[in-house]
């Protein structure tokens, strides 16, 4: 195969030539391989000159994924790009390989499944740790790819076992090193990787052994382990996950955060990992979200309630002065009694979880016998079976949602522009109707960080604008062929 060196005069010539490369007719696997090598070589060669932004790189990925070359040969092109990720060591080429895979996987989760089957998880862990890939744009993209791949499916015990203390410590240290820049978008890809690793450990811990691994030792949750041993060195991570929960609207990411919080509040060594002020902010966020969630998101409400109990019972919030005691009791009354027109009658699990939270000693003004808590404090009656606790890590880890699904708002009748950022104050009028007040200067509003803009989704080329006429043909001279990790097909068509 022959490759060409390109001499370009302007950016439009770059995009015209890229169109020519991805629109080439490729009736055989060998020609497909040649086209893919040309694509990677061309984009890598002009990366610094014409591809300075994430938008430009996303546009390059779109050119390939929407081309006839890809559409007519999806499975073959996909596996060749995956093999390139496994074999390539050149950072600039890895950048474009990772970009294609992440955008393809967001459109078709079969890509991430194939990556898992081909052993890409340990490869991504290896690449993230390598000093040669510390270009921030590439490093962030590798973190995004690891996160997207890991949240779509269960990782094998062998792959998850490749994560060691050194790797998790490295991720925590990245967050601490960037702590001086509160708006740095680099925090969030790292945080999301730690959150999804925690979930994978939880899934592994609650799953039955497979026939092929009947006696495999349980995996250590290294995220919780390192926070247990060295939490005081990684306080920025804790601040960030509370701030992220305060702003996040994607249901699946809310669940990832809640699962980690549940383990932190039910593990004795991490009961006091967070600062007290951060716990108060978290409590405000939970109160707000419990009231704001629509009835159809009942499993998410259950998860918030499962986190609320250990938050109140085990952390510094149990110490006087007790923060928001009256508001908490009113929220429990609303959720458990459902006496207001805004809420449907509570289901048995909600009632049971509300009853458990109500048993937190400092929520009671007087000593009440165990069986009287619900009736005296909340005004609800429970059957004997309903008073049994359903709190377990199995219940928490079992709650799932597909990536990308947004959590809708109940849209209670108050100023929503304030509600998004404010502290909720609950009261009831003489008729028992709920009155909700939101304070603009609440802790959940102050010091909030905006999450970074995500890596751009696939975009319509030029936003639908008409392209200018093609510029004159490019001058070409022969250049030695490069590998770019594309595997030659030994049995070419």
C-alpha positions in Angstrom: 0.0 0.0 0.0 1.1 3.6 -0.7 0.4 6.5 1.6 0.6 10.2 0.5 2.0 13.3 2.1 -0.4 16.2 1.9 0.4 19.8 1.4 -2.6 21.9 2.4 -3.1 25.6 2.0 -6.1 26.1 4.3 -8.6 24.4 6.6 -11.2 23.8 3.9 -8.7 21.7 1.9 -8.3 19.6 5.0 -12.0 18.8 5.3 -12.3 18.2 1.5 -9.4 15.7 1.6 -10.9 14.0 4.6 -14.2 13.6 2.7 -12.3 12.0 -0.1 -10.6 9.5 2.2 -13.8 8.3 3.9 -15.8 8.1 0.7 -13.3 5.8 -1.1 -14.8 2.7 -2.6 -13.6 -0.3 -0.6 -14.9 -3.7 -1.9 -12.3 -5.7 0.0 -11.0 -5.9 3.6 -7.6 -4.9 2.4 -8.9 -1.7 0.8 -10.8 -1.0 4.0 -7.6 -1.4 6.0 -5.9 1.0 3.6 -8.6 3.6 4.0 -8.6 3.4 7.8 -4.8 3.8 7.9 -5.1 6.8 5.6 -7.8 8.3 7.9 -5.7 7.9 11.0 -2.5 9.1 9.4 -4.2 12.2 7.8 -6.0 13.3 11.0 -2.9 12.7 13.2 -0.7 14.6 10.8 -2.9 17.7 10.8 -4.1 17.5 14.4 -2.2 20.5 15.7 -2.8 22.6 12.6 -6.6 22.2 12.0 -8.0 20.2 14.9 -7.5 22.4 17.9 -10.9 21.9 19.6 -13.0 18.9 20.8 -15.6 20.0 18.3 -13.1 19.6 15.4 -12.1 16.1 16.6 -15.8 15.2 17.0 -16.4 16.3 13.5 -13.6 14.1 12.2 -15.2 11.1 14.0 -18.5 11.9 12.5 -17.1 12.0 9.0 -16.0 8.4 9.4 -19.0 7.1 11.3 -21.5 8.6 8.8 -19.5 7.5 5.7 -20.4 4.7 3.4 -17.1 3.1 4.3 -18.4 2.6 7.9 -22.1 2.1 7.3 -21.5 -0.7 4.8 -18.8 -2.4 6.9 -19.7 -1.6 10.5 -18.5 -4.8 12.2 -15.2 -5.0 10.4 -14.3 -1.3 10.8 -15.3 -1.4 14.4 -13.1 -4.4 15.2 -10.2 -2.9 13.4 -10.5 0.3 15.4 -10.6 -1.7 18.6 -7.5 -3.7 17.6 -5.8 -0.4 16.9 -6.6 0.7 20.5 -5.0 -2.5 21.8 -1.9 -2.1 19.6 -1.2 1.6 19.0 1.2 3.5 21.3 1.4 6.8 19.5 -0.6 9.3 21.6 -1.8 11.4 18.7 -3.2 8.4 16.9 -4.7 7.0 20.1 -6.6 10.3 20.4 -8.5 9.7 17.2 -9.0 6.0 17.8 -10.5 6.8 21.2 -12.7 9.5 19.8 -14.2 7.2 17.1 -14.9 4.5 19.7 -16.5 6.7 22.2 -18.9 8.3 19.6 -19.6 5.0 18.0 -20.3 3.4 21.4 -22.7 6.2 22.4 -24.7 5.4 19.3 -24.5 1.6 19.5 -23.6 -0.1 22.8 -22.5 -3.1 20.9 -19.2 -1.2 20.5 -18.6 -1.2 24.2 -19.6 -4.8 24.5 -17.1 -5.8 21.8 -14.4 -3.7 23.6 -15.1 -5.7 26.7 -14.9 -9.0 24.9 -11.6 -8.0 23.3 -10.0 -7.0 26.6 -10.0 -3.2 26.3 -10.6 -2.5 30.0 -7.1 -3.5 31.2 -5.6 -1.8 28.1 -7.4 1.5 29.0 -6.2 1.2 32.6 -2.6 0.8 31.3 -2.9 3.7 28.9 -4.3 6.1 31.6 -1.4 5.3 33.9 1.3 5.8 31.2 3.3 9.0 31.2 3.3 9.0 27.4 -0.4 9.6 27.3 -0.5 12.6 29.7 -1.6 15.0 27.1 -4.7 16.4 28.9 -7.0 16.1 25.9 -6.0 12.4 25.3 -6.0 11.6 29.0 -9.5 13.0 29.5 -10.8 11.1 26.4 -9.3 7.8 27.7 -11.1 8.4 31.1 -14.3 9.1 29.3 -14.0 5.9 27.2 -13.2 3.8 30.3 -16.3 5.3 32.1 -18.6 4.8 29.1 -17.5 1.2 28.6 -17.7 0.3 32.3 -21.2 1.7 33.0 -22.8 -0.2 30.1 -22.1 -3.7 31.3 -20.6 -5.9 34.0 -16.8 -6.2 34.0 -15.2 -9.7 34.5 -13.5 -10.5 37.8 -10.2 -10.8 35.9 -10.5 -7.3 34.3 -11.6 -5.7 37.5 -8.7 -7.4 39.3 -6.4 -5.4 37.1 -7.3 -2.3 39.1 -4.8 -2.0 41.9 -4.3 0.5 44.8 -1.8 2.4 42.8 -4.3 3.1 40.0 -7.1 4.2 42.4 -4.6 6.4 44.4 -3.4 7.9 41.2 -7.0 9.0 40.3 -7.6 10.5 43.7 -4.3 12.4 43.5 -5.3 13.9 40.1 -8.4 15.4 41.8 -6.3 16.8 44.7 -3.7 18.3 42.4 -6.4 20.2 40.5 -8.2 21.3 43.7 -7.1 25.0 43.3 -9.1 25.3 40.1 -12.8 24.8 40.9 -13.9 25.1 37.3 -11.4 22.6 35.9 -13.3 20.2 33.7 -10.7 17.5 34.4 -12.2 16.7 37.8 -15.4 15.2 36.4 -14.0 12.4 34.0 -11.8 11.2 36.9 -14.7 11.3 39.4 -17.0 9.4 37.1 -14.4 6.6 36.7 -14.1 6.3 40.5 -17.9 6.1 40.8 -18.3 3.5 38.1 -15.4 1.4 39.6 -17.2 1.5 43.0 -20.4 0.2 41.3 -18.5 -2.6 39.6 -17.1 -3.6 43.0 -20.6 -3.6 44.5 -22.0 -5.7 41.6 -19.1 -8.2 42.0 -19.7 -8.4 45.8 -23.4 -9.1 45.5 -23.3 -11.5 42.6 -23.3 -15.3 42.9 -20.1 -17.0 41.9 -20.2 -18.3 38.4 -19.6 -22.0 37.5 -16.2 -21.1 36.0 -15.2 -19.2 39.2 -16.9 -21.1 42.1 -14.1 -20.4 44.6 -12.7 -17.1 43.4 -11.8 -14.8 46.3 -14.0 -11.7 46.7 -12.6 -8.5 45.2 -11.6 -5.7 47.5 -13.4 -2.5 46.8 -10.3 -0.3 46.4 -12.2 2.9 46.3 -13.7 2.4 49.7 -10.5 0.8 51.0 -8.4 3.9 50.1 -10.9 6.3 51.5 -11.0 4.3 54.7 -7.2 4.4 55.1 -6.4 7.8 53.6 -9.6 9.7 53.3 -8.2 12.8 54.9 -5.8 13.1 52.0 -8.6 13.0 49.4 -11.1 15.4 50.8 -11.6 17.2 47.4 -13.2 14.1 46.0 -15.8 14.1 48.7 -16.6 17.8 48.1 -16.9 17.2 44.4 -19.4 14.3 44.5 -21.7 16.3 46.7 -21.5 19.3 44.3 -22.0 16.9 41.4 -25.1 15.4 42.9 -26.5 18.9 43.6 -26.3 19.7 39.9 -26.7 16.3 38.1 -29.8 15.6 36.1 -28.8 12.3 34.6 -30.5 9.5 36.6 -27.7 6.9 36.1 -25.0 9.2 37.4 -27.2 10.2 40.4 -27.4 6.5 41.2 -23.7 6.0 40.9 -23.1 8.8 43.5 -25.8 7.5 45.8 -24.3 4.0 45.8 -20.9 5.4 46.8 -22.5 7.5 49.5 -24.4 4.5 50.8 -21.2 2.5 51.3 -19.4 5.5 52.9 -22.1 6.0 55.4 -22.5 2.3 56.2 -18.7 1.7 56.6 -17.5 2.5 60.1 -14.1 3.8 58.9 -15.7 6.4 56.6 -18.6 7.5 58.7 -16.9 10.9 59.2 -15.1 11.2 55.9 -17.0 14.4 54.9 -16.8 17.8 56.5 -19.9 18.7 58.6 -20.8 21.6 56.3 -20.6 19.3 53.3 -23.0 16.9 55.0 -25.4 19.7 55.6 -25.3 20.6 51.9 -25.9 17.0 51.1 -28.9 16.8 53.4 -30.4 19.9 51.7 -29.9 18.3 48.3 -31.5 15.0 49.4 -34.5 16.8 50.9 -35.0 18.8 47.7 -34.7 15.8 45.5 -37.0 13.6 47.5 -39.7 16.3 47.1 -39.0 17.0 43.5 -38.8 13.4 42.1 -42.0 12.5 40.2 -43.9 9.4 41.2 -42.6 7.3 38.3 -39.0 7.5 39.6 -39.9 5.5 42.7 -36.8 3.4 42.7 -34.6 6.5 42.7 -36.6 7.9 45.7 -36.0 4.6 47.5 -32.3 4.9 46.9 -32.3 8.5 48.3 -34.1 7.2 51.4 -31.7 4.3 51.8 -28.8 6.8 51.8 -30.7 9.2 54.1 -30.9 6.8 57.1 -27.1 6.1 57.5 -26.4 9.8 56.8 -28.5 10.8 59.8 -27.7 7.9 62.0 -23.9 7.5 61.5 -22.3 10.8 60.6 -21.6 14.0 62.4 -25.2 15.1 61.8 -26.3 12.9 64.7 -24.5 15.4 67.0 -26.2 18.5 68.4 -27.2 21.0 67.2 -29.3 18.9 64.9 -29.6 20.3 61.4 -33.0 20.6 59.8 -34.8 18.2 62.2 -38.2 19.7 61.7 -37.8 19.8 57.9 -36.8 16.1 57.8 -39.8 15.1 59.9 -42.1 17.0 57.6 -40.5 15.4 54.5 -41.0 11.9 56.0 -44.6 12.8 56.8 -45.2 13.9 53.2 -43.7 10.8 51.7 -45.2 8.4 54.2 -48.7 9.8 54.6 -49.3 11.2 51.1 -52.0 13.4 52.5 -51.2 16.1 49.9 -52.6 16.4 46.4 -49.1 16.5 44.9 -48.3 12.9 45.9 -49.8 9.5 45.1 -50.3 7.1 47.9 -47.0 5.8 49.2 -46.0 2.2 48.2 -45.1 -0.3 50.9 -41.3 0.0 50.3 -41.4 3.8 50.6 -43.4 3.5 53.9 -41.0 1.0 55.2 -38.0 3.1 54.3 -39.6 6.2 55.8 -40.2 4.3 59.0 -36.6 3.3 59.2 -35.4 6.9 58.8 -37.9 7.9 61.5 -36.2 5.6 63.9 -33.1 7.8 64.0 -33.0 8.7 67.7 -32.4 12.5 67.3 -35.4 12.9 65.1 -37.6 12.1 68.1 -38.5 14.7 70.7 -39.3 12.1 73.3 -38.6 8.4 73.8 -41.0 6.3 71.8 -41.3 2.6 71.7 -40.0 1.0 68.5 -43.5 0.0 67.2 -44.9 3.5 67.9 -42.4 5.5 65.8 -44.5 5.6 62.7 -47.8 6.3 64.3 -46.6 8.9 66.8 -44.0 10.7 64.7 -45.4 10.4 61.2 -49.1 9.6 61.7 -48.9 6.4 59.6 -49.7 2.8 60.5 -47.6 -0.2 59.5 -48.2 -3.9 59.6 -45.7 -6.1 61.4 -44.1 -7.1 58.1 -43.8 -3.5 57.0 -41.6 -2.6 60.0 -38.9 -5.0 58.8 -35.9 -3.3 57.3 -35.2 -3.6 53.6 -31.9 -1.8 53.9 -29.1 -3.8 52.2 -26.4 -3.3 49.7 -28.2 -5.7 47.4 -31.2 -3.3 47.2 -29.0 -0.3 46.5 -26.8 -1.9 43.8 -29.8 -3.4 42.1 -31.2 0.0 41.1 -30.1 0.7 37.5 -30.9 3.2 34.8 -29.7 3.5 31.2 -27.1 6.2 30.5 -28.5 9.4 29.2 -31.9 9.2 30.8 -32.6 12.6 32.5 -34.4 12.9 35.9 -37.6 14.9 35.4 -38.9 17.4 37.9 -42.1 17.1 39.8 -42.5 20.8 39.0 -44.1 21.7 42.3 -45.6 25.2 42.2 -42.8 27.5 43.2 -40.1 29.4 41.4 -38.2 26.7 39.5 -35.3 29.0 38.6 -34.7 29.3 42.4 -35.6 25.6 43.1 -32.7 24.4 40.9 -30.2 26.0 43.2 -32.0 26.7 46.5 -32.5 25.2 49.9 -35.9 23.8 50.5 -38.0 24.8 53.5 -41.2 22.8 54.0 -44.3 23.8 56.0 -48.0 22.9 56.1 -50.9 25.3 56.3 -54.1 24.9 58.4 -55.7 22.6 55.8 -52.7 20.3 55.8 -51.5 21.5 52.3 -47.8 21.5 51.7 -46.1 24.9 51.5 -42.6 24.9 50.0 -40.2 27.8 50.3 -36.8 28.0 48.5 -34.0 30.2 49.8 -31.7 31.7 47.1 -28.7 31.9 49.6 -28.8 28.3 50.6 -25.7 26.1 51.1 -26.6 24.1 48.0 -26.3 27.3 46.0 -23.1 28.7 47.3 -19.8 27.5 45.9 -21.4 25.3 43.3 -19.3 24.2 40.4 -20.7 23.8 36.9 -19.9 20.4 35.4 -17.8 20.8 32.2 -19.4 20.6 28.8 -19.4 17.0 27.7 -17.3 15.8 24.8 -19.5 16.9 21.9 -22.1 14.5 20.6 -22.2 13.6 16.9 -22.9 16.9 15.1 -24.5 17.8 11.8 -21.6 18.8 9.6 -21.3 22.6 9.5 -24.7 22.9 11.2 -26.4 22.4 7.9 -24.6 25.3 6.3 -23.7 25.1 2.6 -20.0 24.3 2.1 -17.9 26.7 0.0 -16.7 25.3 -3.4 -13.9 22.8 -3.3 -10.5 24.3 -3.5 -7.9 23.3 -6.1 -6.6 19.7 -5.9 -3.9 19.0 -3.3 -0.3 18.3 -4.3 0.8 14.8 -3.4 4.1 13.0 -3.0 4.7 9.5 -2.0 5.2 8.7 1.7 6.2 5.5 3.4 3.2 3.5 4.7 2.4 3.5 8.4 0.8 0.7 10.5 -1.5 2.8 12.9 -2.4 -0.5 14.5 -4.7 -1.6 11.7 -4.4 -5.3 11.4 -3.8 -6.6 7.9 -6.4 -9.2 6.8 -4.5 -12.3 5.8 -7.4 -13.6 3.8 -8.3 -10.4 1.9 -11.4 -10.6 -0.2 
